[in-house]
Structures are given as structure tokens and as C-alpha cells.
Amino acid sequence: MEQPAPFSPGVTKGMVREHAYRLYRDKLPDHPLTLADWVLAEKDLVNSMEAEEDGVAV
């Protein structure tokens, strides 16, 4: 599946792609990422970024 455009302000496709590949490296390259995988990766990335801003160790 082609990577969808991010829905979160300030988040780029490249940022999500890098995070997704770290999250799903055990799944790749045997199984392509699904839309759900991309959405979960973006949400996880945004949560990580917000936690860093709040000074919480992730």
C-alpha cells in the first residue's frame, strides 16, 4: 500500500515512514504495511513527540 498523507499538523511523510519502519521492522519486507499500520505509526510518533515536549521519557 502506498503511504497515505499524514493527518497531524507538523508531521511529514518522511517522519512517519522512518517511525513506521522502526516499529514494524520485524514485519518488513515479507508483509507490506497496511493503512492501519501507517495510522498507528503516525499516532505513536505524535504521542512520542508530545511526551518529549512534556519532558516525559519515552
Backbone bond lengths (Angstrom), bond angles and torsions (degrees), N, CA, C in turn:
res aa  C-N    CA-C-N  psi(-1)  N-CA   C-N-CA  omega(-1)  CA-C   N-CA-C  phi
1 M - - - 1.459 - - 1.519 108.61 -
2 E 1.311 114.96 139.63 1.458 120.10 176.32 1.521 109.29 -71.71
3 Q 1.315 115.75 142.55 1.461 120.62 -179.07 1.526 110.38 -65.63
4 P 1.328 117.64 128.14 1.472 120.19 177.62 1.525 110.97 -76.76
5 A 1.311 115.64 161.80 1.463 120.57 175.78 1.529 109.24 -69.25
6 P 1.322 117.58 141.00 1.464 120.37 178.17 1.527 111.33 -64.94
7 F 1.309 116.21 148.74 1.462 120.86 178.47 1.518 111.95 -102.20
8 S 1.327 117.95 -9.87 1.463 122.43 -178.42 1.525 110.09 -90.33
9 P 1.343 117.29 131.34 1.464 120.38 178.05 1.531 110.38 -61.82
10 G 1.325 116.88 138.40 1.456 121.49 176.57 1.523 114.63 82.86
11 V 1.332 117.32 1.50 1.460 121.55 -179.78 1.526 108.28 -110.37
12 T 1.335 116.40 129.74 1.456 120.68 -178.88 1.522 110.68 -101.27
13 K 1.323 114.92 164.29 1.465 120.06 176.04 1.525 110.71 -58.38
14 G 1.330 115.70 -41.02 1.464 120.13 -179.43 1.520 112.52 -61.17
15 M 1.321 116.45 -41.07 1.466 120.70 178.60 1.523 110.59 -63.15
16 V 1.327 116.16 -45.04 1.465 120.61 -179.78 1.527 110.01 -66.52
17 R 1.336 116.54 -41.84 1.470 120.70 -178.93 1.530 110.30 -60.45
18 E 1.318 116.87 -47.00 1.468 120.93 -179.69 1.532 110.46 -61.27
19 H 1.318 116.67 -44.24 1.464 121.02 -179.72 1.529 110.82 -66.22
20 A 1.318 116.54 -42.23 1.471 120.78 179.76 1.520 110.94 -62.49
21 Y 1.329 117.43 -41.65 1.459 119.86 -179.42 1.526 110.89 -66.30
22 R 1.341 117.29 -32.92 1.472 119.26 175.02 1.524 110.96 -69.46
23 L 1.323 116.43 -41.41 1.471 120.27 -178.38 1.525 112.43 -68.46
24 Y 1.310 116.16 -39.31 1.462 120.83 -170.94 1.523 113.84 -110.99
25 R 1.325 118.46 21.53 1.464 120.20 -176.26 1.523 112.76 -58.89
26 D 1.341 117.65 -28.18 1.464 119.93 178.45 1.533 111.30 -74.12
27 K 1.318 117.20 -23.74 1.468 122.53 -179.47 1.533 111.55 -83.77
28 L 1.328 115.67 -31.51 1.463 121.06 -176.87 1.519 110.03 -86.56
29 P 1.284 123.04 154.69 1.454 128.45 -4.93 1.524 112.70 -90.85
30 D 1.322 118.10 5.21 1.464 121.00 -176.45 1.521 113.55 -65.28
31 H 1.326 117.10 -31.88 1.463 121.28 -177.47 1.525 109.25 -130.92
32 P 1.325 117.96 119.19 1.469 119.80 178.43 1.524 110.97 -64.85
33 L 1.315 115.03 154.50 1.462 119.80 179.99 1.524 110.20 -73.04
34 T 1.322 115.47 142.04 1.460 122.10 178.54 1.523 109.37 -93.68
35 L 1.310 116.43 171.39 1.459 121.03 175.22 1.520 110.02 -57.74
36 A 1.324 117.13 -42.46 1.463 121.14 178.59 1.528 111.17 -60.70
37 D 1.335 117.47 -39.41 1.467 121.02 177.94 1.523 110.73 -61.32
38 W 1.349 116.45 -44.61 1.461 120.09 -179.71 1.526 110.91 -63.74
39 V 1.327 117.03 -43.29 1.471 120.81 -179.14 1.525 110.57 -64.75
40 L 1.324 117.10 -44.28 1.467 120.00 178.83 1.527 111.33 -64.36
41 A 1.315 117.42 -38.36 1.464 120.58 178.11 1.524 110.54 -63.61
42 E 1.324 116.94 -42.48 1.467 119.70 179.05 1.523 110.96 -65.24
43 K 1.320 117.38 -44.01 1.467 120.51 178.70 1.522 110.88 -62.01
44 D 1.327 117.18 -41.83 1.460 121.13 179.00 1.525 110.48 -64.58
45 L 1.321 116.81 -41.53 1.456 121.24 178.25 1.527 110.61 -61.63
46 V 1.318 117.12 -46.90 1.467 121.05 -179.76 1.530 110.15 -62.72
47 N 1.316 118.00 -42.88 1.466 121.08 177.43 1.524 110.87 -60.82
48 S 1.329 117.51 -41.05 1.464 121.81 178.77 1.521 110.65 -64.20
49 M 1.326 115.91 -43.19 1.468 120.69 -179.62 1.527 110.41 -64.21
50 E 1.340 117.16 -42.06 1.463 121.02 179.38 1.517 110.88 -66.35
51 A 1.306 117.54 -38.36 1.460 121.19 179.62 1.530 110.26 -65.57
52 E 1.339 116.48 -39.33 1.461 119.91 177.86 1.533 110.82 -64.29
53 E 1.327 116.58 -39.26 1.466 120.77 178.91 1.530 110.26 -64.55
54 D 1.308 116.90 -34.62 1.467 121.40 -179.59 1.528 112.02 -82.52
55 G 1.339 116.41 -3.34 1.456 119.84 179.62 1.504 114.22 80.42
56 V 1.304 117.52 19.62 1.454 122.21 179.41 1.518 108.52 -95.69
57 A 1.317 116.63 130.23 1.471 119.95 177.88 1.499 109.82 -70.59
58 V 1.335 115.87 132.52 1.460 120.44 -179.41 1.501 109.61 -102.77
